[in-house]
Structure formats: structure tokens, C-alpha cells
Amino acid sequence: MSSVMDPAAVMLVLAGLAYRGFYFLRILRVLEDPHERAVRRAVAAGLRAVAPVIGEWELVWGPATKDRDDFDQSAMYVARSKANPQRLAVAIRGTDPISITDWTRGDLDVAQPSPWPFGAAGATVSGSTASGLNTLLELAEPPPSRLGELVEEAIFRVSGFVPDAFAAIVRRIPRDPALVLDLITTRLRKDFEQWRRRIEDEGAQVVAEAVVLLLKELSERRIQVMDWPSPAPTGSGATLLDFLMRASKDGALEVLVTGHSKGGALAPALALFLAETRSRWDLNGNASIGCYAFAGPTPGNAAFGQRVNAQLGREKLRVINTSDIVTHAWDQAGLKSIALLYAGSLAWMAPILDAVSREVTQTHYAPVGLPTCVFDGLATAPIPADDAALEIPYQHLESYLAYFGLLDCKPRIDTLMLLLGEG
């Protein structure tokens, strides 16, 4: 068990706060600024709320977001430690749970890998990793406008920028963890059971064929995403590289890239990109680059993972819960083990997993080659081991918070607090 002030625990909290605003609608699509301001307000409020536990961090860039179908498919922000102003955390949001586009293109484009473009012989990443990395590099803070400021302030005062239906749900969520668990149990079990029965009724082989077709369709429709090199930073501060170039003028930076879930796959890719392009943004040539990757699927093959480990500095860690289904994708051994999780309650998924495994056989995906912290969340989970409907979401985030002791802190840092907050 690690102490609460373990750097990994701090980075996990910062990664969790990247989810803030995932359900904020872009009401005025002609104005990006109100949306960005609303997400920024939510993240800044989160940083203040967790300060008694992880220390004071200030928002210095972003959050910058990119949306499809009204909801963000990507988000990223940079926070600076007030105790050590040269220490920067680049936090990447994981999959937006209510964005179908993010679930498909952000996670499932894995059947056809893309080569890593920096002279690394044989290194490849998944299409989702390549596309996600390109999106992160393109994210930029919109130019501020007085109109945008006034619109966001008005919306915040009226509704907190939360859609009415969702706001009503959020306000009813009790803060007692036992009541929260009871509240979500019925809905999660109902949805999960309907899904399982539908697959059993229609036949897992039919569903497996549909999944394979989806994987192939994503690869065939993919636009060439690894269009390197990306535009050179100008130091204006708009993009991440611009911001880092400007910040590097003040001395040696400690840049730590962190992310959870999809962000846990993208964090090593972005960290490696920063290392590969250091000469373009690190004006003094003395920045250190590290990475904390939580609960992520495999972003690429073994050659890519080895390059990540070789190019990054000393501060680097991959944290996985062996009972977290996401960490078992997309290498062969991992995919085959999913059906064995939760006392075999996922055995019905075996034909689907076998079909996916055959589609990615030639990709040679492997866990990213970082020092790894491994734990088994089943040991302390407050959920029966065979209750997959609840184990899947619990093991993917709450278990990590439990492992680092964050659920026992004051204030308590749990999933609801990180994702939704109070403000």
C-alpha cells in the first residue's frame, strides 16, 4: 500500500480530474470559448477541492477539448505544482463515457497499427493511439473573448452548464458511498443483464462477426493520422507544445504526462513524442520527461513499449489492477484472460474475445515497457467477485483510488468527486 502523498497517487488524482465536464454540451457551437471556460471552471474547482490531500496545483494551460456529436472526445490540461513551479502535470482525459464516437474511434481502432514515425525500427501503435495523439497535439486554447466570458458566466449562474436532465440526476446523488453504491447497483445490473441476454439470445458468434466488421470498418475508414512532423510550435502558448516552449524559458521543466484508461494509453505516447521532439520545444535542452499511466490498454507493440522506457526519464510508472478488464486489452494473453475474470461470469464473452484476438494477432501488441505496479482489486472490493456488472466499473477506477488510500482521505477522493464534483 502506497502513502497518499506518493507521486503516483497525486498523478492519479490529476488524471481523474481530466474527466471533469465530460457531459457538458456545446450549446453554442459558433463559440468554443464558453465551453472551454466551463470545463476550466470545473477542473479548477477540482484542483482546489483536492489540495488538502495532494498539495496545491494551479491550472496553467487548458483544459482544451475537441468534440464530436456535442460531447468532447478528447480533453487535456496542464497543472503546475505551487510547491515546485517547474513541475508540470499534463493530464489526459480517458474515454468520454457518453460519447459513442470516442468509444469507437478512440478505443476500438486496433485492427491495423500505424508505424511510429521517429526512426524506431518496427515500433507501431494502434490506430486509436495514433489518432488520439494527433488530436492531443492539435488541441489549443481558443482565443478569449468578452462575449464568450459573458455567455459562460450567464450559463453557469443559471444552470451550472449542466443539461437539465443530467443536473437533476446529479443533485439527487447522495454523498454516502453506501447509498451511492445502492443507487447505481440496480441500473447497472439491469443494463448489463439485458446486454448479456441479448447476446445469448442472438448468439455470441453473430455478435462476434459484427465486432470484427466494426474493427475492419474503423481501419478502412481511417484517415492517415500520423502526418508528421506536426507544425512547429511558435511559443504563443495556444497548443501544448507552444505552452511548453514558453514555459521552458524560465528554467528546467519537470514534465509528467498522466492519464487514466484511454488516457493511460495516450500518456506514454505523448510522453515519448515530447522526448522525440525535445529540440523543438525545450529551449534550454534540460527538461525531464516522465509518465504515469493508469488502467490503460496497450498503446502499441513491444518495440514501441521498449522505446518509451528507453527515452523517458527516471520518473515513470504504469499502474494496473489485474481485475480491471481494460488492462487486458489488446495483447493476446490479455484478451484471452478476460473471459476468466470475476469467477467466470464473463465466460459468455469468449467467442467475441477469440474473434477480436484473431483480428489483432499480427499487430503484436504488448504492454508498454514501463516499470509496473500491479495489484488485485478483488482483494478489497466491496462487491461479490461474480457480479461483473458492478465489478467492471469499480475495478476500472474506484479500485485505483482505494489502492492509494484516497478513499480514506479528508476530503474523500472517490470517483464521483473526481468526475462530478460539487461545484
N, C-alpha and C positions, 0 to 999 in steps of 0.2 A: 504494500500500500504506500502510495506516494503522499507527501505532505501537500497541503493546499497550495502553498507558495512554490511548489515545483514549477519550473518554467513551462513544462508541458501542460499543467493544469491551467496556467494563465493563457496559454495559446489556445487551449480547447474552449475556454470561455469566449475569447475574442472571435474564434471561428464560429461559435454558436450565435453570437450577436450579428453575424453577417446575414442571418435569416430574417432579421427584423424587416418588416414591411413587405414580406413576400406576397401578401394578399392585398396590397394597396393597388387600386385601379388607377390607370392613367385616364382620368376623367377628361382632361383637355389634351388631346393628342397633338395639338399645334404648339403646346407649351410644355417642354420637358422639365423646365425649372421647378414648377410646383411639385411634381412627383419626386424629383431628386431631393428637394428640400424636406418633403415629408419623410422620406426614408432616412435622411440625415438626422432629422429631429429624433426619430425613433432610436437610431443607433447611438446618438449622443446621450440620450436619456438612459440607455442600457449601460453605457460606459460609466456614467455617474452612479448607477444603482449597484454595479459590481465592484466599485472602487474599494469598499471596506475589505473585500476578500482578495482581490488581485492587485491592488495598488491603483494609483491614478494613471489613466491613459487618456490622451486627448485626440480627438478626431482631427486629422490634418489634411486628409485628401478623401474625396468621395463622401458617402458611397456613390459610385457611378453604376448605372444599371442599363441593361438592354432588355427590351420586351418583345414578346410575340403574343398575339391574341390577348392583349390587355395586361397580362401579368409578366413580371420580369422572368427572363430565362437565365440571366446572369447578374451578379452583383459583386462588388468588391470595394473595400475601403482600406485606408491606411491609418493606423493609430500610432502615436508616439508616447513612449513612457516618460512621464514627468520626472521620475527619479533618474533616468538616464536618457536625455534628449536625443542621443544618437541612435537609440534602439527603436527601430520601427517594426511594426507588425503589419504585414499585408494579408488581410483576411478575405478569403474567397467563400462565397455562399455555395452551399450544396444544392442539390436538386430542389427546385420550387415544387412543393408537394401538390400544388393545384394547377400546375402548368403542364398540359399534355405534351406540348411541343418539347418542353425540357425533358420530360421522361423519355421521349423517343430519341430525338437527335442528341440530347445532352448525355444520355446514358447507354442507349442501345445500338449506336452505330459502331459496331465492333467486328463485323464480319470481314472487313477489308482494311488492314492497317495502312498508315501513312509513314513514309520514311522520316526520321529525324534529320533536319536539314543542315546540321553543323558538322559534317565530315565524320560522323560516328558510324563506322562500318557496321552495317547490319542492325542498327538501332531503329526501332519503329514504335509508333504509338497508335492507339486506336483512333478511328475517325472522330469519335466523340471527344477524345483528349485533344486532338489537333484542332478541331473546330472550336472547342471551349477555350483553348489557349489563345487562338486568334481573336476571339471575342473579347477576352480579358485585355489584350494588348490594344484593342480598338476603343475600349471604354474611355470616356472622357467626361469630365465635369462640364455641364452646359454653362455657357456664359451667363452670369447672373443678370437678372432684370428686375426692375422695381415692380413691374406688372406681375411677374412670377412670384415675388415675395408677398405681394398683397393677396394674390389668389390663394396661395398656400396657407397664409395666416387665417384667411377667412374660412377656408375649408376646415382647418384644424380646430378653430374655435367652435364651429357648428357641429362637426361630427368626428373629429379626430382623424379625418381622412380614411375612415373605415366604412366600407359598404354597409348599409343599414342592417341587412340580414345578418351579416357576419358580426357586426358590432353587438347585436342583441345576444348572439351566442356567447361571444367573449365575455360580456358583462355578467352572464349567468354562471361562468366557470368559478366554482368555489376554490379558495386557495389551499384548503386542507388536502394534502396529497391523497389520503384515503378516499375522499369524496371525488377527487378528480379521476382517480382510477376507476371508481364505481361508475362515474358518468360516462366514460369512454368505452367501458367494457362491453356494454350491451350493443352499441353501434358497431364497434369493430368486429365483434364476434358475428353479428348478423351479416355484415358485408362480406366477411371472409368466408362464412359458410355458404352464402349464396354463390360466391365465385367458385368455391370448391365443388359444389353440387353441379353447377353449370358445366364445369369441365368434365366431371364424371359422367354426366348425362350425355354430353355431346361427344365424349371420347377424347382422352388426352392426346391421342395420335392426331386427331383433327386439329386440336389447338396447337400441337407442336408444329404441324405443317404451316399454320398461319403465322406462328412466330418466326419460322425460317424465312417465309416470304417477306415478312417485315424487315428482317435483318438484311436480306438481299436488296430490298427496295431502298432502304436507307443508304446502302453503299452505292447503288446505281445512280441515285438522285443527288449524291453528294457533289457539291461544288468544290473545285480544287481549293482547299483551305490552307495548305501550307505554302502560302505565297510569300516567300522570304527573299530578301530581308524586309522586315516591316519598316515603315517610314522612320527616318532618323528623328530622335527627339530634338526639340528646339529649346527646351528649358522653360517653356511657357507655363508648365505646371498642369496643363489640361489632362494629358494621359498619365498613366503610371510612370512611364519612362521619363516623361517631361518633369514630373514631380521629383523623381529620384535624382535626375540631373541637377535640378535646382537645389535640392537638399544636400547633395554631396559637396557643394561649395563650402559648407560650414564645417567640414571635417569628416573623419572616417565614420561611415554608417554601419550599423548592425541591422541588416535586413533579414527578417524572419518571415517566411511565407507560410501561412497556416490555412487549413481548410478541413471541413468535415464532409463525409460522403462523396458526392461528386467533387466537392472542393478538396477532399483528401486525395483524389486522383490528379486534380489540376495543380495542387500545391507543388509537388515535385517537378512537374513540367514547367511551371512558371519560374520556380527557383533555378532550375537548370538553364532556362532561357536567359535569366538575368546573369548567370555566371558566364554563359557563352557570349553574351553581348556586353560584358562589363566595360569594355573600352569605349562604348558608345554613350554611356550614361554616368559612369563613375569617374568624375573629372580628376580626382586625386589618385585613383587606382588602388585604394586601400580599404574598400568596403568588404565586409564579411557577409556571406550569404548562407542562411540556414533554412531549415524546413521542418515543420511539424505537420504530419499527415495523419488524420484520424478517420477511421471507419471507411476508408476508400477502397474501391475496386482497383484492379491492376490497370495502370495507365498505359503500359506498353510491354515490350518483350524484355528478356533478360539483359540484352546488350544495352537497352535504354536504362534499365534499373541500375546496372553497373556504372554507367556514365554519370547518373545522378549522384551516386555515392562518391565517386571519384572527384567530381567537380565542386561539390559543396564543402563548406567549412565544417568545423567541429560540431556546431550546434544543429543536430538533425536527428529526427526520431519519427518512426512510424508506430502508431498505436492501434492495435487490433484486438477485438473481442472475438474469440473463436466461435461464439454463439451468435454473432452478427452475420446475417445472411449476405449482406453486401460485400463483406470482406472475402467471400468465397468466389467472387467473380473477378476475372474471366479466365483464369488459368484452368487447365484441365483437371487437376486434382481438386481444386476448389469447387468447380461446378459439380463434379461427381459426388462431393460430400454433402451438398445442400439437402438432398433427399433424406439424409440420415439425421438431420438436426431435429431437436425438440421431440426426442423419444420416438422418432419415425413418423411424426404427424405430417410430414411433408412428402411422404413416400409417393403419393399420387402425382407429384410433380416430376418423377423420374423420367418418363418418356419425353417430356418437354426439355428437361435439362440435358438429356442424351442428344436430342436433336440440336440444341444450341452448341453443345460440346463438339459435335461433328463439324459444325459450320466454322468454328474458330480453331480447329486443330492446327491448321497451317500458320496461324498467327504467332504461335509460341509465346503467348502471354505468360508473364511471370511476375510475382510480387516485386514491387520496386525495392531495389537493393539498399535500403537504409537500415541502420540499427533499429531493431524492432522490440517493442514492449508488447507482450502477449498476455492476455488474461481471459478467464472464462466467466462470463457474466451470469451463467446459470447458477453459480455457487451462491450468489446472494440475491437473486431475482425474487421479487415478491409475487411471482406468477408461477403456476404449475408448469413444469417443463414441457408438457404435451399440448399446451394451449398456444398454438402457433399464432393465432390471431392477435394475441397481445404480446407474445414474445418478440415477434418481428420488430414492431416499433420500439418496444422497450430496449431491446438489445442494441438497437442501432444508435441511440443517443443517450437515453437516461442511464444506461449501464456505465457509459464512459464517465458521466458526471459522478455516479456512485463510486466508481473505482478511485477517482481522485479526491474523494471526500467532500465534494462540492454540495451534495445534498444535505450535509450536516452543518453547513456554514450559516452564519448570520450576516447578511440575509441569505436565505436558502437559494442556491442557484440550481434550478431544475429546468426541464425542457420548456414548460410554459412560460417561465420567467424570461428565458433567453429569447424565445421566438415571439412572444406576445407582449411581455412586459406589462406595466401598469399605466404608462403614460401615452 
